[in-house]
């Protein structure tokens, strides 16, 4: 089995069997993003325990890439300290912005490495980034400051092109 085929199967598995789907309460903040290019949408909620992401929940509609990406985001970020979560976020944004030329850090990105092939298709990159940009907005609204980590979490934001609605609980 080729690596690309394995990655496609991982994406489809996250799409068919999503992790963390369903908006849960209580939550510190949420962000709703829409990709106007294709109509995909996602709402991401973050729940905090100090500086730890106790929960990252989501709900949305869209293609297998955007919905699988939200599932992977939940799996990778729930339970992490904010600095770790933003490091994963930055690595994913770098992967998606690399047009297929970035070698992913498998230890840091886990199942998110499956999106490496998606990075070769700019129209699909927006789908993969949609939940990650919504997470970044929700985390900021909840008071998590990505700039404290020293990471550039803005990289790739110009690619996302989404409409945003943000709420705090």
C-alpha positions in Angstrom: 0.0 0.0 0.0 1.4 3.4 -1.0 1.8 6.2 1.6 -0.6 8.5 -0.3 -3.3 5.8 -0.2 -2.8 5.2 3.5 -3.1 8.9 4.1 -6.3 9.1 2.1 -7.7 6.2 4.2 -6.7 8.0 7.4 -8.6 11.1 6.2 -11.7 9.1 5.3 -11.6 7.3 8.6 -11.6 10.6 10.5 -14.4 11.8 8.3 -16.5 8.6 8.8 -15.7 8.2 12.5 -15.0 11.7 13.8 -13.3 12.3 17.1 -14.7 15.0 19.4 -17.6 16.0 17.1 -20.5 17.8 18.9 -20.5 21.2 20.6 -20.1 20.7 24.3 -20.8 23.0 27.2 -19.5 24.7 29.2 -16.9 26.4 27.0 -14.7 29.5 27.2 -15.2 30.7 23.6 -16.2 29.6 20.2 -15.5 30.7 16.6 -17.6 29.9 13.5 -15.7 30.0 10.2 -17.1 29.6 6.7 -15.0 29.0 3.6 -16.9 31.1 1.0 -15.2 29.3 -1.9 -16.8 26.0 -1.2 -19.4 26.6 1.6 -17.6 24.4 4.2 -18.2 25.6 7.7 -17.1 24.7 11.2 -17.7 26.0 14.7 -15.0 25.3 17.2 -15.3 25.6 21.0 -12.5 25.6 23.5 -12.8 24.8 27.2 -9.9 25.7 29.4 -8.5 24.6 32.7 -6.0 27.3 33.5 -3.6 27.2 30.5 -4.7 23.7 29.4 -7.2 23.0 26.7 -9.5 20.7 28.6 -11.7 20.2 25.5 -11.8 21.2 21.9 -15.2 20.5 20.5 -16.6 21.2 17.0 -19.4 20.8 14.6 -19.7 21.6 11.0 -20.6 20.7 7.4 -18.4 20.2 4.5 -16.1 18.0 2.6 -14.2 15.1 4.0 -11.0 17.1 4.2 -12.4 19.9 6.4 -14.4 17.6 8.6 -11.5 15.1 9.0 -9.2 18.0 9.8 -11.5 19.1 12.6 -11.4 15.5 14.0 -7.6 15.5 13.9 -7.5 18.9 15.5 -9.6 17.7 18.4 -7.5 14.6 18.8 -4.2 16.5 18.8 -5.0 19.5 20.9 -7.4 18.3 23.6 -5.5 18.1 26.9 -2.5 20.0 25.8 -1.0 23.1 27.4 -1.6 26.2 25.2 2.1 26.4 24.2 2.1 22.8 23.0 -1.2 23.3 21.2 0.1 26.4 19.4 3.2 24.5 18.4 1.1 21.8 16.8 -1.0 24.5 15.2 2.0 26.2 13.7 3.4 22.9 12.4 0.1 22.1 10.7 -0.1 25.6 9.1 3.5 25.2 7.9 2.7 21.8 6.4 -0.4 23.2 4.6 1.5 26.3 3.4 4.4 24.2 2.0 2.7 23.2 -1.3 3.8 19.6 -0.6 7.4 20.5 0.0 7.4 20.3 3.8 8.3 17.1 5.5 5.9 16.8 8.5 7.1 16.1 12.0 5.2 12.8 12.5 5.7 12.8 16.3 4.2 16.3 16.7 1.5 16.0 14.1 0.3 12.5 14.5 -2.6 11.8 12.1 -2.3 15.3 10.7 0.6 14.0 8.6 -2.2 12.5 6.4 -2.8 16.0 5.1 0.7 16.3 3.6 -0.7 15.4 0.1 -3.5 17.9 0.5 -0.9 20.7 0.6 -0.2 20.2 -3.1 -3.7 21.5 -3.9 -4.3 25.2 -2.9 -8.1 24.9 -3.1 -8.1 22.0 -0.7 -5.6 23.7 1.7 -8.4 26.1 2.6 -10.6 23.2 3.6 -7.9 21.6 5.8 -7.1 24.9 7.5 -10.7 25.9 8.2 -11.0 24.3 11.6 -7.5 25.3 12.6 -8.1 28.9 11.9 -11.4 28.7 13.8 -9.5 27.1 16.7 -7.0 30.0 16.7 -9.8 32.5 16.9 -11.6 30.7 19.6 -8.4 30.3 21.6 -7.7 34.0 21.3 -11.2 34.8 22.5 -10.7 32.5 25.4 -7.6 34.4 26.5 -4.9 32.1 25.2 -2.1 34.2 23.8 -0.3 32.5 21.0 2.3 35.3 20.9 3.6 34.2 24.3 4.9 31.0 22.7 7.1 32.8 20.3 5.5 30.9 17.4 4.2 32.5 14.2 0.7 31.2 14.2 -0.3 33.8 11.6 1.5 31.9 8.8 -0.9 30.8 6.2 -3.7 32.9 7.4 -3.8 34.8 4.1 -4.6 31.4 2.5 -7.7 30.7 4.7 -10.0 33.3 3.1 -12.8 32.5 5.6 -15.7 34.5 7.0 -15.7 34.4 10.8 -18.2 34.8 13.6 -16.8 34.6 17.1 -18.6 34.2 20.4 -17.6 33.9 24.0 -19.7 32.0 26.6 
